[in-house]
């Protein structure tokens, strides 16, 4: 048999056809395994790249949503501030109108009181407080002495 420990360096040449066939089969299997492993590695890299791409897309989407939310919040604040300013302006106008009305009322009352005072000072005293004097001479509106115009001497 050729399998013995025999002759030195020529050991490979003496392999039987069955042994060669077995080794060739193992090589083919190993190569197939390597190719399969390579394909799995490529597929894994592609899957990781796809996951990364999806994650980047999601991050970009989230950032866009965040910016849109900030913008919407800013718009809402601006709208609320504008509404508040409008309410304040309306309230101010309302209060100014009331104040103006009250001032006009007050001015009318003062004018009415002043007119009543003028009427009282122009009017002769009422008949029961007159004590029988006639209209000529003695009253404020008369033309005689004692009315404060210094009409005694004339010049």
MOJOUR-V777739 format. One line per field, one symbol per residue. ss: DSSP state (h for helix, s for strand, l for the rest). phi: phi as a letter, one per 30 degrees, with the letter a starting at -180 (. if undefined). burial: 1 if it has 24 or more other C-alpha atoms within 12 Angstrom, else 0. A space follows every 10 residues. Layout:
BEGIN
ss: ???
phi: ???
burial: ???
END
This chain:
BEGIN
ss: lllllllhhh hlllllhhhh hhhhhhhhhh hhhhhhhhhh hhhhhhhhhh hhhhhhhhhh hhhhhhhhhh hhhhhhhhhh hhhhhhhhhh hhhhhhhhhh hhhhhhhhhh hhhhhhhhhh hhllllhhhl llllllllll llllllllll lllll
phi: .cdddedhdd ddddeddddd dddddddddd dddddddddd ddddeddddd dddddddddd dddddddddd dddddddddd dddddddddd dddddddddd ddddeddddd dddddddddd ddddededcd iidcddjddd ddccdicici ddcja
burial: 0000000000 0000000000 0000000000 0000000000 0000000000 0000000000 0000000000 0000000000 0000000000 0000000000 0000000000 0000000000 0000000000 0000000000 0000000000 00000
END
